[in-house]
Amino acid sequence: MDLHHRTVRQDVRELGALLGDVLAEQSSTEAFEAVEELRTAAIDYRDGTLPTREPLRTALGSLDSDLEGAAARAFTAYFELINIAEERERVRAIRRDEQEGRIEDGQTETVASLIDRDADAETVQRVLDDVLIEPTFTAHPTEARRKTIKAKLRTITQLIEALDERRLTDAERRTSWDRLEAEVTSLWQTPQVRDRAPDPEDEARNVQWYLENTLFDVVGDVYADLEETLAESYPEVDVPKLFEFRSWAGSDRDGNPAVTVDVTSETLDRQRSVVLSKYRDELKRLSGILSQDAAWITPGERFEASLVADRERFPEIANTTQERYPHEFYRQKLKLMRERLERVDDVRPGGYGDADELVDDLEAIAESLRLNDAESIANAYVDPLIRKVETFGFALASLDLRDHQKNHTQTVGELLERQGVEYRDLDEDGRIETLTEAIMQDADVVDLADPGDVSDTTARVCERFEALHRWQREYGADAIDTYCISMTEEPSHVLEVLFLADQAGVVSLPGYSGLDVVPLLETERALDGARRIMGTLFENEAYAAALACRGDTQEIMLGYSDSNKENGFLAANWSLYRNQRRLADITDEFGVRMRLFHGRGGSISRGGGPMHEAMLALPIDTVTGEIKFTEQGEAIAEKYGNPRIAERNLERMLDAQMRARHQAIDGPVKETPDAWTEAMGRMAPAARTAYTDLLETDGFIPYFETATPITVIEDLNLGSRPASRSGERTVEDLRAIPWVFSWTQARCIVPGWYGLATGIDAYLDDGGSMETLRTMYERWPFFRTTLDNAAQAMAKTDMEIAEEYANLAPADLRERFFPRIRAEHERAVELVLEITERDDPLRRPWFRESLDRRNPYVDPLNYLQTRLLARDERTPSEERTLRLTVKGIAAGMKSTG
């Protein structure tokens, strides 16, 4: 059966032609011809027809300011449309594979792997009970696309889907194309660049959109598919809650003073309103289904008791409902349930106290339906809603608070100083002792509500902890129950947060703690000191008591971005791998269950890459079943913007985590061969030295400033958080996102591979074996994933274009740095090809096809960007065009860093 009427080539060709028509109509024939000349010159060079890029340079040199702007807009819009075409192709592949029964890493394969490994029902139940997957959406980097642009692109996506999947009449097809032309015209006429930076509320709404419009609808299907697949071989196994979505948007205060208590309050309130509205809509839809006549059914004791309780709760409404639905018990019940949802945030009594009460009511309905031989209705309509309520609760997504440790230290120091305790003068042992005694005593030590004459930082921190107590009381502890501490390097940094939570009433030891305190280990010192930090905490009286209240589960966050920026790609990956194992040893030693929180960025250079492979590459002794990871920027749109793709991503995450957890349970952990760890032990330090030597070479910062568009990126309205921590120009001060974004724009993704070649060569020069490296690639998921991710960054790098950016730097700096960078890249490509024994660094053919499709269209934007950057002075029109080239290259490279 042919499921589709179109191909990706057809989509690309016809959308490109449509954009060309709009360009000619909306701008001018001259603009259309100029863009065509640029496009043709770029394509002809890429396919070998032209020996040089001189025709492209000549064509760009002939453009005036208006035509430069038109070209930038045209290529940027082209990439927006091509991204739609490629997303559609991904959906085609998913549908074809499902139809043919050969979908990889899906739930059928998951269950088959359990059967192949002789897993009995008890083991499968244990695996499922252990698994909890927590994607955590962050506000940064904010997508380069405006929300208005995204809305238009969604409409175009839906029209292409209809043309591809529906059997249309000629008239319907013409209507669809007329609408497509109208949408592309509107896209062309809409400004691509924001006039203002998004505020934290915008960022929170952006995250909320994916939760509300995609994930809410697909999560029930993921559970239903798993239950159906398990039922064939493991009918006695119950599927518990497996997913929980969390967010930093609207609550991550680290480095962003715009995230205030009011912003977090508004985010909590808006998310609750959204999810309650979704449930009311679901119950109304269910009312249209459950129209059974009481004469034909036996409700069952549980359902009858539930209905009687609601009638007593709302007698007047119950009477009206009985008059409207005299013989339809389910509809009566659903109407009363909607009333309870209406009153959750109401002064009137009778509302649901929490999501569990709503689940109880839905389970009563499902049980009653099954008593009356209507299991198909329960399976199709009620069970998926139960899964939604279990997953999203009354919060939609639970919020994590986060701030930098120095702000807590300053706050505690000021507050205790007012009580006669010179906290800031104490050494680490003294601070730990003071905080422990303060936490364990019954009486409050400080007054957070009235801290007195303190600094602005201390006032803000006090206000936040006071609000945390209020938020948990109003929205439930689960709505905001995690506090992450950036740059944790000492045990006292964790105890300071516990102390403040205790003073706010969020913690009351030894009996209660409403907060997971999460150290973020992101520097080399913190990672190397993990045993010192965590061991001290686990032995501490106060912290051990708090941990016991949280089920003896310790969440620890690992920072991929800053670790990579500090140490380079290979050394950072090896350090994170080793330290994950070290943390597993520490938590096992103290009888604590570990939940690792992987602070992965969207790009390879910040810990990104395919999630399924990343989960399977984790050290098996760290796989406790629970896993948490950040989702950022364009990665959110790419993974969760389309319902079919979102569902597929959730399925693959579940497949990876179930396989890994079963492997951890099933047998002894296989030790990594000494030869492999020794190879990494030789490669990683050499790679780190090469990377840090580059950054520490005199003149590197001026080179970075002139050979990348960092100065433009810092002024873009991408997000609400400043690009640097203090405004100083140092690599240490610059945030990882603009650091990677700048190199990506310049087509020289130094953070994704620099040092790799030097590290591998150091191992080989020291007597290492290429055959050992090949075996490592074949048999060790960590090494294979690391090398494949580096290969992606290398493939996106184009040294010929990177040289155009290098030429913007002063000649002495260019000669000092660019040959060094180019040599490292060339050698890295050679080594990856030799290790993988492939002709292409990329393992996935579709990735190469995508790059080959995009490169000729990114090239003109890169050359236009370098021309504009080279100008000492730019007109306002040229500034807009320059900023638009950044947007266009980001769309073409599918990354803002």
ZAMARGU-4260 file (C-alpha; in steps of 0.2 Angstrom, whole numbers, plus 5000, padded with zeros to 4 digits):
<rodrens>
0) 5000/5000/5000 | 5007/5017/4995 | 5005/5028/5010 | 5012/5044/5003 | 5010/5054/4987
5) 5026/5065/4988 | 5044/5063/4990 | 5057/5074/4999 | 5065/5079/4983 | 5048/5085/4976
10) 5044/5095/4992 | 5061/5103/4991 | 5060/5107/4973 | 5042/5113/4973 | 5043/5123/4989
15) 5059/5131/4983 | 5051/5136/4966 | 5036/5143/4976 | 5048/5154/4986 | 5056/5160/4970
20) 5039/5165/4963 | 5035/5174/4979 | 5052/5183/4979 | 5050/5189/4961 | 5032/5195/4965
25) 5036/5203/4982 | 5053/5210/4979 | 5058/5212/4961 | 5064/5202/4946 | 5081/5209/4949
30) 5081/5202/4966 | 5075/5185/4960 | 5089/5185/4947 | 5102/5190/4959 | 5097/5176/4971
35) 5097/5163/4957 | 5114/5169/4952 | 5121/5166/4970 | 5112/5149/4971 | 5118/5143/4954
40) 5136/5148/4958 | 5136/5140/4975 | 5129/5124/4968 | 5141/5123/4953 | 5156/5125/4964
45) 5149/5111/4976 | 5146/5099/4962 | 5163/5102/4954 | 5156/5112/4939 | 5166/5128/4944
50) 5184/5126/4950 | 5183/5141/4962 | 5170/5151/4972 | 5175/5167/4963 | 5159/5168/4953
55) 5150/5168/4970 | 5161/5182/4977 | 5158/5192/4961 | 5140/5190/4962 | 5139/5195/4980
60) 5151/5210/4976 | 5138/5217/4963 | 5124/5218/4976 | 5118/5234/4983 | 5111/5235/5001
65) 5093/5231/4996 | 5098/5216/4986 | 5109/5210/5000 | 5094/5210/5011 | 5083/5202/4999
70) 5096/5188/4997 | 5098/5185/5015 | 5079/5184/5017 | 5077/5172/5003 | 5090/5160/5009
75) 5084/5161/5027 | 5066/5158/5021 | 5072/5143/5010 | 5079/5134/5025 | 5063/5136/5035
80) 5054/5127/5021 | 5068/5114/5018 | 5067/5110/5037 | 5048/5107/5034 | 5052/5095/5020
85) 5065/5085/5030 | 5053/5084/5044 | 5040/5077/5033 | 5052/5064/5026 | 5055/5059/5044
90) 5037/5056/5047 | 5036/5046/5030 | 5050/5035/5036 | 5041/5032/5053 | 5025/5028/5045
95) 5033/5016/5032 | 5042/5007/5045 | 5027/5005/5056 | 5017/4999/5041 | 5030/4986/5036
100) 5033/4981/5054 | 5052/4985/5054 | 5053/5000/5065 | 5069/5000/5075 | 5071/5004/5093
105) 5052/5003/5095 | 5042/4994/5109 | 5041/4978/5099 | 5060/4977/5098 | 5061/4981/5117
110) 5050/4967/5122 | 5059/4955/5110 | 5076/4959/5118 | 5068/4955/5135 | 5062/4939/5128
115) 5079/4935/5120 | 5088/4938/5137 | 5076/4926/5146 | 5068/4939/5156 | 5054/4933/5167
120) 5038/4943/5172 | 5045/4947/5189 | 5061/4955/5181 | 5051/4964/5168 | 5040/4972/5182
125) 5056/4977/5191 | 5063/4985/5176 | 5047/4995/5173 | 5045/5000/5191 | 5063/5007/5191
130) 5062/5017/5175 | 5057/5035/5175 | 5062/5046/5161 | 5062/5065/5164 | 5065/5077/5149
135) 5068/5094/5157 | 5065/5109/5145 | 5076/5124/5147 | 5073/5142/5141 | 5090/5143/5133
140) 5096/5144/5119 | 5079/5152/5114 | 5075/5147/5096 | 5082/5158/5083 | 5064/5158/5075
145) 5051/5170/5081 | 5035/5163/5088 | 5025/5171/5073 | 5037/5163/5061 | 5034/5146/5069
150) 5015/5148/5068 | 5016/5151/5049 | 5028/5136/5047 | 5016/5125/5057 | 5002/5129/5045
155) 5013/5126/5030 | 5018/5109/5038 | 5000/5104/5039 | 4996/5109/5021 | 5011/5098/5015
160) 5005/5084/5026 | 4988/5084/5018 | 4995/5084/5001 | 5006/5070/5005 | 4994/5059/5015
165) 4976/5063/5009 | 4968/5057/4993 | 4963/5074/4986 | 4952/5079/4972 | 4960/5091/4959
170) 4950/5105/4966 | 4956/5101/4984 | 4974/5100/4978 | 4973/5117/4969 | 4965/5125/4985
175) 4979/5118/4996 | 4992/5125/4984 | 4983/5142/4984 | 4984/5142/5003 | 5003/5137/5003
180) 5007/5151/4991 | 4997/5163/5003 | 5007/5156/5018 | 5024/5158/5010 | 5019/5175/5004
185) 5015/5180/5022 | 5031/5171/5028 | 5041/5182/5016 | 5032/5198/5022 | 5034/5194/5041
190) 5050/5201/5049 | 5062/5186/5053 | 5072/5196/5067 | 5064/5200/5083 | 5062/5219/5088
195) 5065/5214/5106 | 5073/5201/5116 | 5060/5188/5123 | 5057/5189/5141 | 5056/5174/5153
200) 5037/5173/5151 | 5039/5172/5132 | 5052/5158/5135 | 5040/5149/5147 | 5026/5150/5135
205) 5037/5143/5121 | 5040/5127/5132 | 5022/5126/5137 | 5017/5125/5119 | 5026/5109/5116
210) 5019/5101/5132 | 5001/5107/5128 | 5000/5104/5109 | 5011/5089/5106 | 5016/5079/5121
215) 5000/5080/5130 | 4992/5071/5115 | 5005/5058/5112 | 5010/5051/5129 | 4995/5041/5131
220) 4998/5032/5114 | 5016/5028/5120 | 5009/5019/5135 | 4995/5010/5125 | 5007/5003/5113
225) 5019/4997/5126 | 5004/4989/5136 | 4998/4980/5120 | 5015/4974/5116 | 5019/4967/5133
230) 5002/4959/5135 | 5007/4946/5122 | 5021/4939/5132 | 5020/4947/5149 | 5001/4948/5152
235) 5003/4949/5171 | 5015/4964/5171 | 5008/4981/5175 | 5015/4997/5167 | 5018/5011/5180
240) 5022/5029/5177 | 5037/5030/5165 | 5038/5048/5160 | 5038/5065/5169 | 5041/5081/5161
245) 5050/5096/5169 | 5055/5113/5165 | 5067/5127/5169 | 5058/5140/5159 | 5052/5153/5171
250) 5062/5147/5186 | 5080/5146/5181 | 5087/5161/5190 | 5106/5157/5186 | 5113/5172/5177
255) 5096/5179/5173 | 5089/5193/5185 | 5074/5194/5174 | 5067/5178/5181 | 5059/5185/5197
260) 5047/5177/5210 | 5033/5185/5200 | 5038/5176/5184 | 5039/5159/5192 | 5022/5162/5201
265) 5014/5167/5184 | 5022/5151/5176 | 5015/5140/5189 | 4998/5148/5188 | 4998/5148/5169
270) 5003/5129/5168 | 4990/5124/5180 | 4977/5133/5171 | 4982/5125/5154 | 4982/5108/5161
275) 4966/5109/5170 | 4958/5116/5154 | 4965/5101/5144 | 4957/5089/5157 | 4940/5098/5156
280) 4940/5096/5137 | 4945/5078/5138 | 4931/5075/5150 | 4918/5084/5139 | 4924/5073/5124
285) 4923/5058/5135 | 4905/5063/5139 | 4901/5061/5121 | 4907/5043/5121 | 4900/5037/5138
290) 4881/5038/5134 | 4877/5021/5140 | 4859/5018/5147 | 4858/5013/5165 | 4845/5000/5160
295) 4859/4990/5151 | 4873/4992/5164 | 4878/4988/5181 | 4889/5002/5188 | 4898/4993/5201
300) 4901/4997/5219 | 4917/5008/5217 | 4908/5019/5203 | 4892/5020/5213 | 4901/5026/5229
305) 4911/5039/5219 | 4895/5045/5210 | 4886/5046/5227 | 4900/5056/5235 | 4900/5069/5221
310) 4881/5070/5222 | 4883/5074/5241 | 4897/5086/5237 | 4886/5096/5224 | 4868/5092/5227
315) 4861/5106/5216 | 4872/5103/5202 | 4869/5084/5204 | 4850/5087/5203 | 4852/5097/5187
320) 4863/5084/5179 | 4851/5070/5184 | 4837/5079/5175 | 4848/5082/5160 | 4854/5064/5159
325) 4841/5054/5169 | 4847/5037/5164 | 4866/5040/5159 | 4876/5038/5175 | 4893/5040/5167
330) 4888/5057/5160 | 4882/5063/5177 | 4898/5058/5184 | 4908/5067/5171 | 4899/5083/5173
335) 4902/5082/5192 | 4920/5079/5188 | 4921/5094/5177 | 4914/5104/5191 | 4928/5098/5203
340) 4941/5103/5191 | 4933/5120/5189 | 4935/5122/5208 | 4953/5117/5210 | 4959/5135/5210
345) 4943/5142/5216 | 4937/5148/5233 | 4922/5137/5232 | 4924/5120/5241 | 4923/5103/5232
350) 4938/5104/5220 | 4950/5090/5218 | 4964/5091/5231 | 4977/5083/5219 | 4978/5074/5203
355) 4977/5057/5212 | 4959/5061/5216 | 4955/5063/5198 | 4964/5047/5193 | 4954/5038/5206
360) 4938/5044/5198 | 4944/5039/5181 | 4949/5022/5187 | 4932/5020/5194 | 4924/5023/5177
365) 4936/5012/5168 | 4933/4998/5181 | 4914/5000/5178 | 4916/4999/5159 | 4925/4983/5161
370) 4912/4976/5172 | 4900/4979/5158 | 4910/4971/5144 | 4916/4988/5137 | 4934/4985/5139
375) 4937/4992/5122 | 4930/5009/5127 | 4940/5009/5143 | 4956/5005/5133 | 4953/5018/5119
380) 4947/5032/5129 | 4949/5031/5148 | 4966/5023/5150 | 4975/5036/5139 | 4967/5050/5150
385) 4973/5041/5166 | 4991/5041/5159 | 4990/5059/5155 | 4984/5064/5172 | 4998/5053/5180
390) 5011/5061/5168 | 5006/5079/5169 | 4997/5080/5186 | 4990/5097/5190 | 5006/5106/5185
395) 5009/5101/5167 | 5027/5101/5170 | 5036/5102/5187 | 5048/5117/5189 | 5066/5116/5195
400) 5073/5131/5203 | 5091/5135/5200 | 5104/5148/5205 | 5123/5151/5207 | 5130/5144/5223
405) 5139/5161/5226 | 5122/5169/5228 | 5117/5157/5242 | 5134/5159/5251 | 5132/5178/5251
410) 5114/5176/5257 | 5118/5164/5271 | 5133/5175/5276 | 5123/5191/5277 | 5109/5183/5287
415) 5120/5174/5299 | 5131/5189/5301 | 5116/5199/5307 | 5114/5185/5321 | 5132/5187/5326
420) 5139/5172/5316 | 5154/5177/5305 | 5150/5163/5293 | 5160/5170/5279 | 5176/5170/5290
425) 5174/5151/5293 | 5183/5137/5284 | 5173/5123/5275 | 5172/5112/5291 | 5166/5127/5301
430) 5153/5131/5288 | 5147/5113/5288 | 5146/5112/5307 | 5136/5129/5308 | 5124/5124/5295
435) 5121/5107/5301 | 5117/5113/5319 | 5106/5127/5312 | 5096/5115/5301 | 5093/5102/5315
440) 5088/5114/5329 | 5069/5117/5330 | 5069/5136/5332 | 5072/5147/5316 | 5088/5156/5315
445) 5084/5169/5303 | 5068/5178/5297 | 5067/5176/5278 | 5051/5187/5277 | 5060/5201/5285
450) 5079/5200/5283 | 5082/5218/5286 | 5095/5229/5278 | 5103/5217/5266 | 5110/5217/5248
455) 5099/5215/5233 | 5105/5198/5230 | 5101/5192/5248 | 5084/5200/5247 | 5080/5191/5230
460) 5086/5174/5237 | 5076/5177/5253 | 5060/5181/5243 | 5062/5166/5232 | 5063/5154/5247
465) 5048/5162/5256 | 5039/5160/5239 | 5044/5142/5237 | 5035/5138/5253 | 5019/5147/5247
470) 5020/5139/5230 | 5021/5122/5237 | 5006/5125/5248 | 4996/5132/5234 | 5001/5121/5219
475) 5007/5106/5228 | 5025/5101/5232 | 5027/5091/5216 | 5024/5107/5206 | 5041/5114/5211
480) 5051/5102/5221 | 5069/5103/5215 | 5083/5116/5218 | 5098/5115/5207 | 5114/5123/5212
485) 5126/5129/5198 | 5145/5128/5201 | 5144/5117/5216 | 5161/5114/5222 | 5159/5112/5241
490) 5147/5102/5253 | 5142/5118/5261 | 5135/5125/5244 | 5122/5111/5246 | 5119/5113/5264
495) 5116/5132/5262 | 5101/5128/5251 | 5095/5115/5263 | 5097/5128/5277 | 5087/5141/5268
500) 5073/5129/5263 | 5073/5124/5282 | 5071/5142/5287 | 5057/5144/5274 | 5047/5129/5281
505) 5050/5119/5265 | 5060/5107/5276 | 5057/5102/5294 | 5069/5088/5299 | 5070/5074/5304
510) 5052/5071/5298 | 5049/5081/5281 | 5058/5088/5266 | 5049/5095/5251 | 5064/5098/5241
515) 5077/5088/5231 | 5093/5098/5233 | 5104/5095/5217 | 5122/5099/5215 | 5127/5104/5198
520) 5145/5097/5195 | 5152/5106/5180 | 5170/5111/5183 | 5185/5100/5183 | 5188/5104/5202
525) 5170/5099/5206 | 5170/5083/5196 | 5187/5078/5203 | 5180/5082/5220 | 5164/5072/5218
530) 5169/5059/5232 | 5174/5073/5244 | 5157/5083/5241 | 5145/5069/5240 | 5153/5058/5254
535) 5153/5073/5266 | 5135/5076/5263 | 5130/5058/5264 | 5139/5057/5281 | 5131/5073/5287
540) 5117/5071/5300 | 5106/5085/5293 | 5108/5080/5275 | 5106/5061/5278 | 5090/5065/5287
545) 5084/5076/5272 | 5089/5062/5260 | 5079/5049/5270 | 5063/5060/5268 | 5066/5060/5249
550) 5067/5041/5248 | 5086/5040/5249 | 5087/5046/5231 | 5100/5059/5226 | 5099/5068/5210
555) 5116/5074/5204 | 5117/5085/5189 | 5132/5085/5177 | 5136/5100/5166 | 5141/5095/5149
560) 5142/5113/5141 | 5155/5121/5153 | 5165/5105/5155 | 5167/5105/5136 | 5171/5123/5135
565) 5184/5121/5149 | 5192/5105/5144 | 5188/5102/5125 | 5177/5089/5117 | 5187/5072/5120
570) 5193/5076/5138 | 5176/5082/5143 | 5167/5067/5137 | 5180/5055/5146 | 5179/5065/5162
575) 5160/5064/5162 | 5161/5046/5159 | 5173/5042/5172 | 5165/5053/5185 | 5148/5045/5182
580) 5155/5029/5187 | 5164/5037/5202 | 5147/5044/5208 | 5139/5027/5206 | 5152/5019/5217
585) 5150/5033/5230 | 5131/5032/5230 | 5132/5013/5231 | 5144/5014/5245 | 5132/5024/5255
590) 5116/5015/5250 | 5109/5029/5241 | 5100/5028/5224 | 5107/5040/5211 | 5097/5049/5198
595) 5109/5057/5186 | 5103/5073/5178 | 5112/5076/5161 | 5114/5094/5157 | 5116/5091/5138
600) 5115/5105/5126 | 5107/5104/5109 | 5123/5104/5099 | 5137/5091/5099 | 5149/5103/5107
605) 5138/5105/5122 | 5134/5087/5125 | 5120/5085/5112 | 5118/5071/5099 | 5105/5057/5097
610) 5097/5053/5114 | 5094/5035/5111 | 5113/5032/5107 | 5118/5043/5122 | 5107/5033/5134
615) 5114/5016/5129 | 5132/5023/5130 | 5131/5028/5148 | 5141/5017/5160 | 5129/5003/5164
620) 5133/5004/5183 | 5125/5021/5183 | 5109/5016/5176 | 5097/5015/5191 | 5082/5017/5180
625) 5078/5035/5183 | 5086/5047/5171 | 5084/5066/5169 | 5091/5077/5155 | 5089/5094/5148
630) 5081/5098/5131 | 5086/5115/5123 | 5083/5127/5109 | 5080/5120/5092 | 5081/5102/5098
635) 5064/5105/5107 | 5056/5110/5091 | 5065/5096/5081 | 5060/5082/5093 | 5043/5088/5099
640) 5036/5100/5086 | 5028/5086/5076 | 5017/5073/5085 | 5023/5058/5076 | 5041/5062/5078
645) 5038/5067/5097 | 5030/5050/5099 | 5044/5041/5091 | 5057/5050/5102 | 5048/5045/5118
650) 5047/5027/5111 | 5066/5027/5108 | 5070/5034/5125 | 5060/5021/5133 | 5068/5007/5123
655) 5085/5013/5128 | 5081/5015/5146 | 5072/4998/5148 | 5086/4989/5139 | 5100/4997/5149
660) 5091/4995/5166 | 5088/4976/5162 | 5106/4974/5157 | 5111/4982/5174 | 5099/4970/5183
665) 5103/4955/5173 | 5121/4951/5176 | 5137/4957/5183 | 5144/4973/5176 | 5156/4969/5163
670) 5172/4979/5166 | 5179/4989/5152 | 5195/4981/5146 | 5211/4989/5153 | 5218/4992/5136
675) 5203/5003/5132 | 5203/5013/5148 | 5222/5015/5146 | 5219/5021/5128 | 5207/5034/5134
680) 5219/5039/5148 | 5232/5043/5136 | 5221/5052/5123 | 5210/5063/5134 | 5225/5072/5143
685) 5234/5075/5127 | 5218/5082/5119 | 5214/5093/5134 | 5232/5100/5133 | 5230/5104/5115
690) 5213/5112/5117 | 5219/5123/5132 | 5235/5127/5124 | 5225/5134/5109 | 5214/5145/5121
695) 5228/5151/5131 | 5239/5156/5117 | 5242/5175/5117 | 5230/5183/5105 | 5216/5170/5105
700) 5202/5181/5112 | 5205/5195/5099 | 5206/5181/5085 | 5189/5174/5092 | 5181/5191/5092
705) 5186/5194/5074 | 5185/5177/5066 | 5168/5173/5072 | 5152/5184/5073 | 5152/5184/5092
710) 5149/5202/5093 | 5133/5201/5082 | 5127/5186/5092 | 5129/5195/5109 | 5117/5208/5102
715) 5104/5197/5095 | 5087/5196/5103 | 5088/5177/5106 | 5085/5175/5124 | 5082/5184/5140
720) 5098/5179/5148 | 5114/5189/5145 | 5127/5181/5134 | 5141/5182/5147 | 5141/5181/5166
725) 5149/5197/5170 | 5151/5206/5153 | 5170/5203/5152 | 5178/5196/5136 | 5186/5180/5142
730) 5182/5162/5137 | 5179/5158/5155 | 5166/5172/5157 | 5157/5168/5140 | 5142/5156/5141
735) 5144/5140/5132 | 5129/5144/5120 | 5136/5159/5112 | 5154/5151/5112 | 5147/5136/5102
740) 5135/5147/5091 | 5149/5158/5085 | 5160/5144/5079 | 5145/5136/5071 | 5141/5151/5061
745) 5159/5152/5055 | 5158/5134/5050 | 5173/5130/5061 | 5166/5120/5075 | 5181/5120/5086
750) 5172/5115/5102 | 5166/5099/5093 | 5182/5091/5088 | 5198/5101/5093 | 5211/5091/5102
755) 5203/5074/5095 | 5217/5071/5083 | 5231/5076/5095 | 5224/5064/5108 | 5223/5050/5096
760) 5240/5053/5089 | 5247/5054/5106 | 5240/5037/5110 | 5247/5030/5093 | 5264/5038/5095
765) 5265/5030/5113 | 5264/5013/5105 | 5245/5012/5104 | 5236/5001/5091 | 5225/5006/5078
770) 5217/4989/5079 | 5213/4993/5097 | 5204/5009/5092 | 5194/5000/5079 | 5189/4987/5092
775) 5184/5000/5104 | 5173/5009/5091 | 5165/4992/5086 | 5162/4986/5104 | 5161/5001/5116
780) 5146/5011/5115 | 5154/5026/5124 | 5169/5027/5112 | 5158/5024/5096 | 5145/5038/5101
785) 5159/5050/5106 | 5168/5047/5089 | 5152/5048/5079 | 5147/5064/5088 | 5164/5072/5084
790) 5161/5066/5066 | 5145/5076/5065 | 5154/5092/5070 | 5168/5089/5058 | 5156/5086/5044
795) 5147/5102/5048 | 5164/5111/5048 | 5170/5118/5031 | 5188/5124/5032 | 5187/5134/5015
800) 5173/5144/5022 | 5181/5145/5039 | 5196/5153/5031 | 5185/5167/5024 | 5181/5171/5043
805) 5199/5169/5048 | 5204/5182/5035 | 5194/5195/5045 | 5206/5193/5059 | 5223/5203/5059
810) 5236/5194/5048 | 5247/5190/5062 | 5233/5182/5072 | 5226/5173/5057 | 5243/5165/5054
815) 5245/5161/5072 | 5229/5151/5074 | 5220/5146/5058 | 5234/5134/5051 | 5234/5126/5068
820) 5215/5124/5068 | 5214/5118/5050 | 5228/5105/5053 | 5219/5098/5068 | 5203/5096/5058
825) 5211/5088/5043 | 5220/5075/5054 | 5205/5072/5064 | 5195/5067/5048 | 5209/5056/5043
830) 5209/5047/5059 | 5190/5045/5060 | 5190/5037/5043 | 5204/5026/5048 | 5196/5020/5064
835) 5179/5018/5057 | 5185/5011/5040 | 5172/5021/5031 | 5173/5033/5016 | 5163/5046/5025
840) 5165/5052/5043 | 5146/5051/5045 | 5139/5035/5050 | 5121/5039/5044 | 5118/5042/5025
845) 5103/5053/5028 | 5114/5065/5038 | 5126/5067/5023 | 5111/5069/5011 | 5104/5083/5022
850) 5121/5092/5023 | 5123/5090/5004 | 5106/5097/5001 | 5109/5112/5013 | 5127/5117/5010
855) 5125/5126/4993 | 5112/5137/5001 | 5122/5140/5017 | 5137/5146/5007 | 5130/5162/5000
860) 5124/5167/5018 | 5142/5164/5025 | 5150/5174/5011 | 5137/5188/5013 | 5140/5188/5032
865) 5159/5189/5030 | 5157/5204/5018 | 5146/5213/5031 | 5157/5209/5045 | 5172/5216/5036
870) 5164/5233/5034 | 5170/5246/5047 | 5154/5254/5047 | 5137/5247/5043 | 5120/5256/5039
875) 5105/5251/5049 | 5099/5241/5033 | 5116/5232/5033 | 5115/5228/5052 | 5098/5220/5049
880) 5104/5210/5035 | 5119/5204/5045 | 5108/5199/5059 | 5097/5190/5046 | 5112/5180/5040
885) 5114/5174/5058 | 5096/5168/5058 | 5098/5160/5041 | 5114/5151/5044 | 5106/5144/5061
890) 5092/5138/5051 | 5103/5130/5038 | 5115/5122/5051 | 5099/5118/5062 | 5108/5125/5077
895) 5110/5140/5088 | 5123/5132/5099
</rodrens>
